[in-house]
Amino acid sequence: MDRDNGTAPTGSGTTPTPAPTPAGTTPAPATTSTAPTAPTAPTAPTALAVLELLAQEAPEARFDALLHEARRAGADGAGLTDLNRALELARSVRAGAGRRQQREAALAALVDTAQDLTSPYDLDGLLRVITRRARRLLTFDMAWVSLDRPDGTAYVRTSDGGTTALDPDLDLGAGNGLGGPAGARHAPVWTADHPADAGVPHGPGIDALARAEGLRAIIAVPLRHGDSTLGALYGADRGARRFTPDEIGLLLSLADLAAVAIEKARLLERTRAEVGELERFGSRTNTALTRVRYLWECHARLAGLVLDGASLSTVARATADALDGVLQVRDPGGRPLISTGPLPAAAPDEEDVARAALAVHTDRRPVELPGDVWLAPVLAGAEDLGVLVLHASAPLTAEDVRLLQMAAQSVASLILIQRGTAAAEGPVHEELLRELLDRPNRSDRHLLERTRRLGIELDRPHVVVVARPEGGELGKAVAWASSYAYRMNGLKGVRRGCIVLVLPGSDASAAARQVSAELSPMLGHPVSTGAAGPTGGAREVARVYAEAVRCLDALTALDGAGGTASLGELGFLGLLLSTDHDVEAFVESTIGPVLRYDATRFTELTRTLEAYFDSGASPTHAAEALHVHANTVSRRLDRIAELLGPLWQKPDRALEIQMALRLRKASAVLHDRRAEAARRGTGPQ
């Protein structure tokens, strides 16, 4: 056989001996020979066979089989020794290659983990990634992360591989368990069998976790961050296990990566929180700037209205629009001067408002009442000029309250300006009023033009109010009257120790009551007030003034000092005091409803009234005079009570009704006589 077949050359007459066949190979077929050969003994494996198996990365069982083959082949002691040594070296090479492969896989896994940890996870998502990686890298049954609290205690933040309902905030205590020593030493701490190992620290939290999950082998590595620790990374198996240095180093490297990532995640969370807070702060700042800008614009508009000489009602309406509510400007006595609308029925009553107004002026700042009602003092230094009452449609912000304060200042400024203007124009007003009273028949076109330039239209109805303070000095009342006349667009003067006011309007009684209501509290003592009117032009101011003076005198004579009186309130006495003796107006004001009822329904209520009083207020005698039943008279009297009011039979009221009836009858007789004389062509008889 040639060399390629692994046989040696043979001589003549000799039997060829086969060459040794390497272990694991098939012997080459023998050369053609017709002569039968004897069986040969198996060849013992050599170190070359070990190398061949090592190169083929054969399984461990093949290596063990070599030693059995060598013994069966009858290898001697030296051959077995060499083969054993070769097998040991082969196993060492295989183990080193396995460790290198394991380290390479671990390094690759760490690289993958590092790449994963660079993703923008939130803290809980990041911790879940860390625990899953720890279980995968080191084939743990369970892994979890504990984080330290500022007080030194620790708690489980997240876990992976658990089989029980683990509380995510399981408290591990302070310095107990494996995490405490690991953090204190900055080094891993582990045990192969935690329940049976008395040499490792135990704690209620870690022991309860180990019992619940059936854990035995536990390792804790610190999450190191500089000179401190953030917590610990735990790995655990449910069976006993000794952790190799490579496994410990790998878990420690993973923990270091995790600590960096955790700190980054925390920093990212803090940054996000700070960015969110900055955004909210920016939004609040923008809103505040918008409100401040709006506040400044509103204040500028109010100040502009005051400087432009706007009226108090204009300033009040502008304030109400800016604050989206209903605003009242009240005088120091609490009476409304200007109102942009009615206050709601649910608003506090007047007593509560009065008490709050006192507190407002004491504290010198706005106060809130139930129902979104605010009060703001109107002050000029220490002087009380009144109060603003605001019913807001929505709760006021701090900027709105500030605007309300500014509006109160604007109102105070306007009142002071009006007072100053009134004081400056006071002599002009007094001169005009003096000319109207002293020269009533003068038709001076220039005088009317002067009154119009002051905004006073005397060709429209006006009333005259004469007020006499009952005590004290007149100076304070005169100063108030100047401001009041300016505010009401009227004239003011002083005569016979009394304040004389010519005010636009047609209700003399209401004007007298308003003047008394404002002036009396300011002076601190009563004020007697007489009023008359309305006027029909500038020439009637003197006549109406004389009637107002007579009303004031009548009030004094009737012992009514401190009250108010007008021609309408004095009844028939007012008719006597009146200059023109307006009989028709007196009759109308006294029994007008009865006369109109008769005219529209063709009844005889007026005739029944006459018969009733003529019979001495006897319904029976009145029925006899009218030739009707007494029940008919009773029904008519009930109707009269509905028309004239339930007090129509009181002595003073009954006297006025009787006088009105007689004046009506006398007027009718005189009218008939004038008509008859006119038909005859003669004058009245």
Sequence and secondary structure as in RCSB ss.txt:
>XXXX:A:sequence
MDRDNGTAPTGSGTTPTPAPTPAGTTPAPATTSTAPTAPTAPTAPTALAVLELLAQEAPEARFDALLHEARRAGA
DGAGLTDLNRALELARSVRAGAGRRQQREAALAALVDTAQDLTSPYDLDGLLRVITRRARRLLTFDMAWVSLDRP
DGTAYVRTSDGGTTALDPDLDLGAGNGLGGPAGARHAPVWTADHPADAGVPHGPGIDALARAEGLRAIIAVPLRH
GDSTLGALYGADRGARRFTPDEIGLLLSLADLAAVAIEKARLLERTRAEVGELERFGSRTNTALTRVRYLWECHA
RLAGLVLDGASLSTVARATADALDGVLQVRDPGGRPLISTGPLPAAAPDEEDVARAALAVHTDRRPVELPGDVWL
APVLAGAEDLGVLVLHASAPLTAEDVRLLQMAAQSVASLILIQRGTAAAEGPVHEELLRELLDRPNRSDRHLLER
TRRLGIELDRPHVVVVARPEGGELGKAVAWASSYAYRMNGLKGVRRGCIVLVLPGSDASAAARQVSAELSPMLGH
PVSTGAAGPTGGAREVARVYAEAVRCLDALTALDGAGGTASLGELGFLGLLLSTDHDVEAFVESTIGPVLRYDAT
RFTELTRTLEAYFDSGASPTHAAEALHVHANTVSRRLDRIAELLGPLWQKPDRALEIQMALRLRKASAVLHDRRA
EAARRGTGPQ
>XXXX:A:secstr
  GGGT     TT         TTS        SS           HHHHHHHHHTT  HHHHHHHHHHHHHTT 
 HHHHHHHHHHHHHHHHHHHHHHHHHHHHHHHHHHHHHHHHHTS   HHHHHHHHHHHHHHHHT SEEEEEEE T
TS EEEEEEES  S   TT EEESS TTHHHHHHHTS EEESSTTT TTS   HHHHHHHHHHT  EEEEEEEEE
TTEEEEEEEEEESS     HHHHHHHHHHHHHHHHHHHHHHHHHHHHHHHHHHHHHHHHHHHHHHHHHHHHHHHH
HHHHHHHTT  HHHHHHHHHHHHTEEEEEE TTS EEEESS   TTS  HHHHHHHHHHHHHHTS EEETTTEEE
EEEEETTEEEEEEEEEESS   HHHHHHHHHHHHHHHHHHHHHHHHHHHHHHHHHHHHHHHHH TT   HHHHHH
HHHTT  TTS EEEEEEEESSS SHHHHHHHHHHHHHTT EEEEETTEEEEEEE S HHHHHHHHHHHHHHHHTS
 EEEEEE   SSGGGHHHHHHHHHHHHHHHHHTT TTSEEEHHHHTHHHHHH SS  HHHHHHHHHHHHHHHHHH
H   HHHHHHHHHHTTS HHHHHHHHTS HHHHHHHHHHHHHHH TTTTSHHHHHHHHHHHHHHHHHHHHHHHHH
HHHHHT    
